[in-house]
Amino acid sequence: MTKVDRLPGNKQNFEEAVRILKPVVANKKQLFWDENFLNYVISTGFYCFHINTLVMDKEVFEAIGLFNERLTASEDTDYSFRIFERYRICLLWEYNYIYHRDVGSNNLYNFYDRSHLQLDELVQNKELVQRFHTTTLNNINRYKTLKRLIRNSGKLNNKEELYGWIRHTLMIYYYTLSFLNSTHHKSRSLFYAIKYYMISKDISVFQMLLHLGPGRAKIRHEYIDIY
């Protein structure tokens, strides 16, 4: 199990997952999740695992294969999902890995303290915009890869619901990219606004992204995902 420091609600999220999924518990420390575990992880973002804490038989490694080298980030999450799709897992109820989310300029995701981020200031910072642009594209590629995993799965039983969740997530990311690039990269912003509209079919928000609507003052902050 992974202990993630400074992650609000992590304990409550875990207790909620146990309440809903009802894993079989052995020796008070071993939780055996059923085949619905991956469904739950995908649809809720529930996180209680890390690639550094996964223990598996060699046969599992040989069946799953290597990391997907076409991904520029989140190869570990993709690998974990491929395992969860084919095998039932057991979670050991004790911390054996502590993940400190330190902020550093060389960190792929934690290069900025997002808790103090002001969106209006962010869009003016060309360097930060580019870094957030890159990480958001990485997330988009990850979800497109996840969609292929869902499509090819013979075990996931609520594919349409999961597809809908992925579409909504991609819509949020394209909205975010359009907003981020609205100051320094107008053509980029237009491209992502079109991608947003192709998923959402929301012409009013599309016009707002093009600055044809009520303006940026009413930008939908709930549609911004840079966290």
C-alpha positions as CSV (number, residue, x, y, z in Angstrom):
1,M,0.0,0.0,0.0
2,T,1.1,3.5,-0.7
3,K,0.9,6.3,1.8
4,V,0.6,9.7,0.0
5,D,1.4,12.6,2.2
6,R,-0.6,15.8,2.0
7,L,-3.4,14.2,0.1
8,P,-6.7,15.4,1.7
9,G,-9.4,12.8,2.2
10,N,-7.2,9.9,1.3
11,K,-8.3,7.9,4.4
12,Q,-11.9,8.7,3.8
13,N,-11.6,7.7,0.1
14,F,-10.2,4.3,1.1
15,E,-12.9,3.7,3.7
16,E,-15.5,4.5,1.0
17,A,-13.9,2.0,-1.4
18,V,-14.0,-0.7,1.3
19,R,-17.6,0.1,2.0
20,I,-18.6,-0.1,-1.6
21,L,-16.4,-3.0,-2.9
22,K,-16.5,-5.1,0.2
23,P,-13.2,-6.9,-0.2
24,V,-12.6,-10.2,1.5
25,V,-10.4,-9.5,4.6
26,A,-7.9,-12.1,5.9
27,N,-5.7,-11.7,9.0
28,K,-6.9,-8.1,9.3
29,K,-4.2,-6.9,6.9
30,Q,-5.0,-8.6,3.6
31,L,-7.8,-7.2,1.5
32,F,-8.7,-9.2,-1.6
33,W,-10.5,-7.1,-4.2
34,D,-12.9,-8.6,-6.7
35,E,-13.2,-8.0,-10.4
36,N,-14.9,-4.7,-9.9
37,F,-11.8,-3.1,-8.5
38,L,-10.6,-1.6,-11.8
39,N,-14.1,-0.4,-12.7
40,Y,-14.0,1.5,-9.4
41,V,-10.5,2.9,-9.8
42,I,-11.2,4.2,-13.3
43,S,-14.6,5.8,-12.5
44,T,-13.6,7.4,-9.2
45,G,-9.9,8.0,-9.4
46,F,-9.4,5.9,-6.3
47,Y,-5.7,5.4,-5.5
48,C,-4.1,3.0,-3.1
49,F,-1.3,1.6,-5.2
50,H,2.1,2.5,-6.6
51,I,4.3,0.7,-9.1
52,N,7.1,0.5,-6.5
53,T,4.9,-1.6,-4.2
54,L,3.5,-4.1,-6.6
55,V,4.6,-7.6,-6.0
56,M,3.7,-10.3,-8.6
57,D,4.7,-13.7,-9.9
58,K,7.1,-13.8,-12.9
59,E,4.2,-15.3,-14.9
60,V,2.2,-12.1,-14.5
61,F,5.1,-10.0,-15.7
62,E,5.5,-12.3,-18.7
63,A,1.8,-12.1,-19.5
64,I,1.5,-8.3,-19.1
65,G,4.7,-7.4,-20.9
66,L,6.8,-4.2,-20.6
67,F,5.9,-0.6,-20.1
68,N,4.1,1.2,-23.0
69,E,7.0,3.3,-24.4
70,R,4.7,5.4,-26.5
71,L,3.5,7.1,-23.3
72,T,5.7,10.0,-22.2
73,A,4.3,9.9,-18.6
74,S,2.1,7.6,-16.4
75,E,3.6,4.4,-17.8
76,D,3.4,3.0,-14.3
77,T,-0.3,3.7,-13.9
78,D,-1.0,2.2,-17.3
79,Y,1.0,-0.9,-16.3
80,S,-0.9,-1.2,-13.1
81,F,-4.3,-1.0,-14.9
82,R,-3.2,-3.7,-17.3
83,I,-2.5,-6.0,-14.3
84,F,-5.8,-5.1,-12.6
85,E,-7.7,-5.8,-15.8
86,R,-6.4,-9.4,-15.9
87,Y,-5.8,-10.4,-12.3
88,R,-7.5,-10.0,-8.9
89,I,-5.2,-8.3,-6.4
90,C,-4.6,-8.4,-2.7
91,L,-3.8,-5.2,-0.8
92,L,-1.6,-5.5,2.3
93,W,-3.0,-3.1,5.0
94,E,0.3,-1.6,6.0
95,Y,2.4,1.1,4.6
96,N,5.5,0.0,2.9
97,Y,6.1,3.1,0.7
98,I,5.8,6.8,1.5
99,Y,5.4,9.2,-1.4
100,H,6.5,12.7,-0.6
101,R,5.1,15.1,-3.1
102,D,7.9,17.6,-3.0
103,V,7.7,20.6,-5.4
104,G,10.8,21.0,-7.6
105,S,11.6,22.6,-10.9
106,N,12.7,19.3,-12.4
107,N,9.7,17.3,-11.3
108,L,7.5,16.3,-14.3
109,Y,4.2,17.2,-12.4
110,N,5.1,18.8,-9.1
111,F,7.1,21.7,-10.6
112,Y,4.8,24.2,-9.0
113,D,2.8,24.6,-5.8
114,R,-0.7,24.3,-7.2
115,S,-2.3,25.3,-3.9
116,H,-1.3,28.9,-4.5
117,L,-2.0,29.0,-8.2
118,Q,-3.9,31.9,-9.6
119,L,-5.4,31.2,-13.0
120,D,-5.3,34.8,-14.3
121,E,-1.6,35.0,-13.4
122,L,-0.8,31.6,-14.8
123,V,-2.0,32.4,-18.4
124,Q,0.4,35.4,-18.4
125,N,3.4,33.2,-17.6
126,K,4.5,31.7,-20.9
127,E,7.0,29.2,-19.3
128,L,4.4,27.8,-16.8
129,V,1.8,27.6,-19.6
130,Q,4.1,25.5,-21.6
131,R,4.8,23.1,-18.7
132,F,1.2,22.8,-17.9
133,H,0.4,22.3,-21.6
134,T,2.9,19.4,-21.7
135,T,1.5,17.7,-18.6
136,T,-2.1,18.0,-19.8
137,L,-1.2,16.5,-23.1
138,N,0.4,13.6,-21.2
139,N,-2.8,13.1,-19.3
140,I,-4.8,13.1,-22.6
141,N,-2.6,10.4,-24.0
142,R,-3.0,8.4,-20.8
143,Y,-6.8,8.5,-21.1
144,K,-6.8,7.6,-24.7
145,T,-4.6,4.6,-23.9
146,L,-7.0,3.7,-21.1
147,K,-9.9,3.9,-23.5
148,R,-8.2,1.2,-25.7
149,L,-7.7,-1.0,-22.6
150,I,-11.5,-0.7,-21.8
151,R,-12.5,-1.4,-25.4
152,N,-10.3,-4.6,-25.5
153,S,-11.3,-5.8,-22.1
154,G,-13.4,-8.9,-21.7
155,K,-14.0,-8.3,-18.0
156,L,-15.1,-4.6,-17.6
157,N,-18.9,-4.7,-17.4
158,N,-19.9,-1.1,-17.6
159,K,-17.9,0.1,-20.7
160,E,-20.4,2.7,-21.8
161,E,-20.3,4.4,-18.4
162,L,-16.5,4.3,-18.4
163,Y,-16.4,5.7,-22.0
164,G,-18.7,8.5,-20.8
165,W,-16.4,9.3,-17.9
166,I,-13.4,9.4,-20.2
167,R,-15.2,11.7,-22.7
168,H,-16.0,14.0,-19.8
169,T,-12.3,14.0,-18.6
170,L,-11.0,14.7,-22.1
171,M,-13.5,17.5,-22.5
172,I,-12.1,19.1,-19.3
173,Y,-8.6,18.7,-20.5
174,Y,-9.3,20.3,-23.9
175,Y,-11.1,23.2,-22.2
176,T,-8.1,23.6,-19.9
177,L,-5.7,23.6,-22.9
178,S,-7.8,26.2,-24.7
179,F,-7.8,28.5,-21.7
180,L,-4.1,28.1,-20.9
181,N,-3.1,29.0,-24.4
182,S,-5.6,31.9,-24.8
183,T,-3.0,34.6,-24.2
184,H,0.2,33.5,-25.8
185,H,-0.9,30.9,-28.4
186,K,-4.1,31.9,-30.1
187,S,-4.0,29.2,-32.8
188,R,-3.4,26.5,-30.1
189,S,-6.3,27.9,-28.1
190,L,-8.6,27.7,-31.1
191,F,-7.5,24.2,-31.9
192,Y,-8.3,22.9,-28.4
193,A,-11.6,24.9,-28.3
194,I,-12.6,22.9,-31.4
195,K,-11.5,19.7,-29.8
196,Y,-13.6,20.6,-26.7
197,Y,-16.7,21.4,-28.9
198,M,-16.4,18.1,-30.8
199,I,-16.8,16.3,-27.5
200,S,-19.2,18.6,-25.6
201,K,-21.3,20.0,-28.4
202,D,-21.7,23.0,-26.1
203,I,-21.7,26.0,-28.5
204,S,-22.0,28.6,-25.7
205,V,-18.8,27.5,-24.0
206,F,-17.1,27.1,-27.4
207,Q,-18.0,30.8,-28.2
208,M,-16.7,31.9,-24.8
209,L,-13.4,30.1,-25.5
210,L,-13.2,32.0,-28.7
211,H,-13.9,35.3,-26.8
212,L,-17.2,35.7,-28.6
213,G,-19.3,35.2,-25.5
214,P,-19.5,37.0,-22.2
215,G,-15.7,36.9,-21.8
216,R,-13.0,35.4,-19.7
217,A,-14.5,36.8,-16.5
218,K,-17.0,34.0,-16.6
219,I,-14.6,31.3,-17.5
220,R,-15.9,28.0,-16.0
221,H,-13.3,27.3,-13.3
222,E,-14.8,23.9,-12.6
223,Y,-13.7,23.0,-16.1
224,I,-10.1,23.8,-15.5
225,D,-7.9,20.8,-14.5
226,I,-4.3,21.6,-13.8
227,Y,-4.1,19.6,-10.5
